[in-house]
Amino acid sequence: MIALASFGSRDVRNPSHAKAVAYLKEQLAAIPGVVVQSHRAAYNGIALENILAIIDPLTAAPPDGWVMICAHYDSISNRTPGWNPATTAAPGADDNGTGSAALLEYARVLAEDRAALRQRVVLAFFDGEELFFKGSLAYLGSLDAPPPYAAVINIDMVGFNPLADRLDLIYYTNASAPLRDRMIAANDRYQIGVSPLLPLLANSGAIILDAAPFGLAGIPAVAIVERYGDNDATFPGNYTFHTESDTPDKITNKRLWLKAAKLTLATALELAR
C-alpha cells in the first residue's frame, strides 16, 4: 500500500499511473507459479490496463468454475479543490491501496498452495474503476459466453474506521445470495471477527464497485468495503477518500484491513480447494 501511494497518483490520466503498472507487474512476475497477463482496453480515448495474476492447480485447471478476487489499483482525487487529474496527487492509500496490497499478498500465499487448489484463481487488478468500473466491464466483455467464473470477490477500501471492525457486504442480485451467505458463514466459522458484517443488496450499477458488472451479468459476485452509504453509529465517514489526503497515515485500522483480507481469502479458498 505504501509503495502504491508513493507514486503520487494512479489516476489513469496521470503520468505516474505507468509507475504503478510497472510495479505491480514486477512484484507479480517475481513470484514463482504466478502467470501474469495484461488485458488492455480504452475509455473515451484513455488507455486502461487490467493486470491478471493467474494461479492454477498443479494439475490442469478446469475450463470453468474459476474464482476471481479483484481490487482496483487506479486512484482519483476529484474531491480536492482545483483538482486536475493529470497533475493533482491522488495517493489512494485506502481507496484502493488496501485492496491492491491484499491481492499482492494473496499471490504469494496461493502460489505456495497450488497443490491444494482444484480451481484456477485469478487475482484481477482492475484499472478504471474510478471511471465507473470501466476496466472490469471491459474485461467481462472480452470473455467468451458463458464466462468461466463461478464467483467474484471484490475487496475495496478496507483500512479506515476508528469506531468498529465493520464491513459492508455488497451483493448483486439474488444470484449472489449464496456467495453472500458463504462469506457470512466464513466470518463465523474461522472467527475472523468482522462485526458488524452488513449485507446490502445492489440491483444496479449505481453502487460503483468492480463486482458490479459481474454480478449484474448473473455471475455470483460480492464486494466488501468499509462503508458504502451514509455515516452511522459504526462508521464516522472517511473524508479523505478521493482527495490528495488519502495517504498511508490515514490507514488507522490495520486490524480491520487484516480481517477484510482474511475473510476474502478464506471465502475464495473454500471455493477453489
C-alpha positions as CSV (number, residue, x, y, z in Angstrom):
1,M,0.0,0.0,0.0
2,I,2.8,2.4,0.9
3,A,4.6,1.7,-2.3
4,L,1.5,2.3,-4.4
5,A,0.7,5.5,-2.6
6,S,4.3,6.6,-3.1
7,F,3.8,7.1,-6.8
8,G,1.8,10.2,-6.1
9,S,-1.1,9.3,-8.3
10,R,-2.5,6.2,-10.0
11,D,-5.2,8.2,-11.9
12,V,-5.3,6.8,-15.4
13,R,-4.8,10.4,-16.8
14,N,-1.7,11.0,-14.7
15,P,1.8,10.0,-16.0
16,S,2.6,8.3,-12.7
17,H,-0.1,5.7,-13.4
18,A,2.5,3.9,-15.5
19,K,4.8,3.5,-12.5
20,A,2.1,1.6,-10.6
21,V,1.5,-0.7,-13.6
22,A,5.3,-1.4,-13.8
23,Y,5.5,-2.0,-10.0
24,L,2.6,-4.5,-9.9
25,K,3.9,-6.4,-12.9
26,E,7.4,-6.6,-11.4
27,Q,6.1,-7.8,-8.0
28,L,3.9,-10.4,-9.5
29,A,6.4,-11.7,-12.0
30,A,8.9,-12.4,-9.2
31,I,6.5,-15.0,-7.6
32,P,7.1,-18.5,-9.0
33,G,3.9,-20.2,-10.0
34,V,2.1,-16.9,-10.9
35,V,1.3,-16.2,-14.6
36,V,0.9,-12.5,-15.3
37,Q,-1.3,-11.3,-18.1
38,S,-2.4,-7.8,-19.2
39,H,-5.9,-7.0,-20.6
40,R,-5.9,-3.7,-22.3
41,A,-8.9,-1.6,-23.1
42,A,-9.8,2.1,-23.6
43,Y,-12.5,4.5,-22.5
44,N,-13.0,7.8,-24.2
45,G,-9.5,7.6,-25.6
46,I,-8.0,6.8,-22.2
47,A,-5.8,3.6,-22.2
48,L,-6.7,1.1,-19.4
49,E,-4.6,-1.9,-18.4
50,N,-6.1,-4.6,-16.2
51,I,-3.4,-6.9,-14.7
52,L,-4.3,-10.5,-14.1
53,A,-2.3,-12.8,-11.9
54,I,-3.3,-16.4,-12.6
55,I,-2.7,-19.2,-10.1
56,D,-3.5,-22.7,-11.4
57,P,-3.6,-26.0,-9.6
58,L,-0.7,-28.3,-10.1
59,T,-3.0,-30.4,-12.3
60,A,-4.8,-29.0,-15.3
61,A,-7.3,-26.3,-14.4
62,P,-10.9,-27.0,-15.4
63,P,-12.3,-24.7,-18.1
64,D,-14.9,-23.2,-15.8
65,G,-15.6,-22.8,-12.1
66,W,-12.8,-20.3,-11.7
67,V,-12.6,-18.0,-8.7
68,M,-11.7,-14.3,-9.0
69,I,-10.5,-12.0,-6.3
70,C,-10.4,-8.4,-7.6
71,A,-9.4,-4.9,-6.5
72,H,-8.9,-1.7,-8.5
73,Y,-5.5,-0.2,-8.4
74,D,-6.3,3.2,-10.0
75,S,-7.0,6.2,-7.9
76,I,-8.6,9.6,-8.1
77,S,-8.7,12.8,-6.1
78,N,-11.7,14.6,-7.7
79,R,-12.8,15.9,-4.3
80,T,-9.7,18.0,-3.9
81,P,-10.2,21.7,-4.6
82,G,-8.8,22.7,-8.0
83,W,-8.4,19.1,-9.0
84,N,-6.5,18.3,-12.2
85,P,-6.3,14.6,-12.9
86,A,-3.0,14.9,-14.8
87,T,-1.2,16.8,-12.0
88,T,-3.0,16.6,-8.7
89,A,-1.8,14.0,-6.2
90,A,-4.1,11.0,-5.7
91,P,-2.2,8.6,-3.4
92,G,-5.3,6.4,-2.9
93,A,-3.9,4.6,0.2
94,D,-7.2,3.4,1.4
95,D,-9.0,3.6,-2.0
96,N,-7.7,1.2,-3.0
97,G,-4.2,0.6,-2.0
98,T,-5.5,-1.5,0.8
99,G,-7.3,-3.9,-1.6
100,S,-4.4,-4.0,-4.1
101,A,-1.9,-4.8,-1.4
102,A,-4.1,-7.6,-0.2
103,L,-4.1,-9.1,-3.7
104,L,-0.3,-9.0,-3.9
105,E,-0.1,-11.0,-0.6
106,Y,-2.7,-13.4,-1.9
107,A,-0.5,-14.1,-4.9
108,R,2.4,-15.1,-2.7
109,V,0.2,-17.3,-0.5
110,L,-1.7,-19.0,-3.3
111,A,1.5,-19.7,-5.3
112,E,2.7,-21.8,-2.4
113,D,-0.7,-23.5,-2.1
114,R,-1.1,-24.8,-5.6
115,A,-1.1,-28.4,-4.6
116,A,-4.3,-27.8,-2.6
117,L,-6.1,-26.0,-5.4
118,R,-8.6,-27.7,-7.7
119,Q,-9.8,-24.5,-9.5
120,R,-8.0,-21.6,-11.2
121,V,-7.8,-18.5,-9.1
122,V,-7.5,-15.2,-10.9
123,L,-6.3,-12.1,-9.0
124,A,-7.6,-9.2,-11.1
125,F,-6.0,-5.8,-10.5
126,F,-8.6,-3.7,-12.3
127,D,-8.0,-0.3,-13.9
128,G,-10.5,2.5,-14.5
129,E,-12.8,1.7,-11.6
130,E,-12.8,5.4,-10.7
131,L,-14.2,6.0,-14.2
132,F,-17.3,3.9,-13.1
133,F,-15.7,0.4,-13.3
134,K,-14.7,0.7,-17.0
135,G,-11.8,-1.7,-16.7
136,S,-13.7,-4.6,-15.1
137,L,-16.6,-4.0,-17.5
138,A,-14.3,-4.2,-20.5
139,Y,-12.7,-7.4,-19.2
140,L,-16.1,-9.0,-18.7
141,G,-17.0,-8.1,-22.2
142,S,-13.9,-9.8,-23.5
143,L,-14.8,-13.2,-22.1
144,D,-16.5,-15.9,-24.1
145,A,-20.0,-16.9,-23.1
146,P,-20.7,-18.3,-20.7
147,P,-17.9,-16.7,-18.6
148,P,-15.7,-19.2,-16.8
149,Y,-16.1,-17.7,-13.3
150,A,-18.1,-19.3,-10.5
151,A,-17.5,-16.4,-8.1
152,V,-16.1,-12.9,-8.0
153,I,-15.0,-11.4,-4.7
154,N,-14.1,-7.7,-4.6
155,I,-12.1,-6.1,-1.8
156,D,-12.1,-2.3,-1.9
157,M,-11.2,0.4,0.7
158,V,-10.9,-1.5,3.9
159,G,-8.4,0.3,6.1
160,F,-10.3,3.1,7.9
161,N,-12.7,3.0,10.8
162,P,-11.9,4.3,14.3
163,L,-15.2,3.0,15.7
164,A,-15.7,-0.6,14.7
165,D,-14.3,-3.5,12.7
166,R,-17.3,-3.3,10.4
167,L,-17.7,-4.0,6.7
168,D,-20.5,-3.7,4.2
169,L,-21.1,-6.8,2.2
170,I,-22.4,-5.8,-1.2
171,Y,-24.1,-8.4,-3.3
172,Y,-25.5,-8.1,-6.8
173,T,-29.0,-9.6,-7.3
174,N,-30.3,-12.7,-5.6
175,A,-28.0,-14.9,-7.8
176,S,-25.2,-13.7,-5.5
177,A,-27.0,-14.6,-2.3
178,P,-25.3,-18.0,-1.8
179,L,-21.9,-16.3,-2.1
180,R,-23.0,-13.7,0.4
181,D,-24.1,-16.4,2.8
182,R,-20.8,-18.2,2.4
183,M,-18.8,-15.1,3.3
184,I,-21.0,-14.5,6.4
185,A,-20.5,-18.1,7.4
186,A,-16.8,-17.9,6.9
187,N,-16.6,-14.9,9.2
188,D,-18.2,-17.0,11.9
189,R,-16.5,-20.3,11.1
190,Y,-13.0,-19.0,11.2
191,Q,-13.7,-16.5,13.9
192,I,-12.3,-13.6,11.8
193,G,-14.2,-11.0,13.8
194,V,-15.7,-8.6,11.3
195,S,-18.5,-7.0,13.3
196,P,-20.9,-5.9,12.1
197,L,-20.8,-7.5,8.7
198,L,-23.8,-5.9,7.0
199,P,-25.3,-7.3,3.8
200,L,-26.5,-4.7,1.2
201,L,-28.3,-5.7,-2.0
202,A,-27.4,-3.8,-5.1
203,N,-29.7,-4.2,-8.1
204,S,-27.9,-1.7,-10.3
205,G,-24.5,-0.3,-11.1
206,A,-25.2,2.8,-9.0
207,I,-23.1,1.2,-6.3
208,I,-19.8,1.6,-8.1
209,L,-17.5,-1.3,-7.4
210,D,-15.8,-3.8,-9.7
211,A,-18.1,-6.6,-8.6
212,A,-21.0,-4.8,-10.3
213,P,-20.6,-5.8,-13.9
214,F,-20.1,-9.5,-13.0
215,G,-23.0,-9.6,-10.5
216,L,-25.4,-7.8,-12.8
217,A,-24.4,-10.3,-15.6
218,G,-25.6,-13.2,-13.3
219,I,-22.2,-14.3,-12.0
220,P,-22.2,-14.7,-8.2
221,A,-20.3,-11.5,-7.1
222,V,-19.8,-9.8,-3.8
223,A,-17.7,-6.8,-2.5
224,I,-16.6,-5.9,0.9
225,V,-16.0,-2.2,1.7
226,E,-15.6,-0.3,5.0
227,R,-18.8,1.6,4.2
228,Y,-21.0,2.3,1.1
229,G,-23.6,4.8,2.2
230,D,-24.3,7.3,4.9
231,N,-22.4,7.5,8.1
232,D,-23.9,5.6,11.1
233,A,-23.1,4.6,14.6
234,T,-20.4,2.3,13.5
235,F,-18.8,4.5,10.8
236,P,-18.0,8.2,11.1
237,G,-17.2,8.8,7.5
238,N,-13.9,8.8,5.7
239,Y,-13.4,12.4,4.5
240,T,-10.1,11.8,2.9
241,F,-11.2,9.4,0.2
242,H,-11.0,10.8,-3.4
243,T,-8.7,13.6,-2.1
244,E,-5.0,14.2,-2.1
245,S,-5.1,13.4,1.7
246,D,-5.8,9.7,1.2
247,T,-2.3,8.9,2.4
248,P,-0.9,5.9,4.3
249,D,-1.1,7.6,7.7
250,K,-4.9,7.6,7.3
251,I,-5.0,3.8,7.4
252,T,-5.8,3.9,11.1
253,N,-7.5,0.5,11.5
254,K,-5.0,-2.1,10.3
255,R,-6.8,-4.7,12.3
256,L,-9.9,-4.2,10.1
257,W,-7.7,-4.3,7.0
258,L,-6.3,-7.7,8.1
259,K,-9.7,-9.0,8.9
260,A,-11.0,-8.0,5.5
261,A,-8.1,-9.6,3.8
262,K,-8.5,-12.9,5.8
263,L,-12.3,-13.0,5.1
264,T,-11.8,-12.5,1.4
265,L,-9.1,-15.2,1.1
266,A,-10.9,-17.7,3.3
267,T,-14.1,-17.4,1.2
268,A,-12.2,-17.8,-2.0
269,L,-10.2,-20.8,-0.8
270,E,-13.4,-22.6,0.2
271,L,-14.4,-22.3,-3.5
272,A,-11.0,-23.0,-5.0
273,R,-9.9,-26.0,-3.0
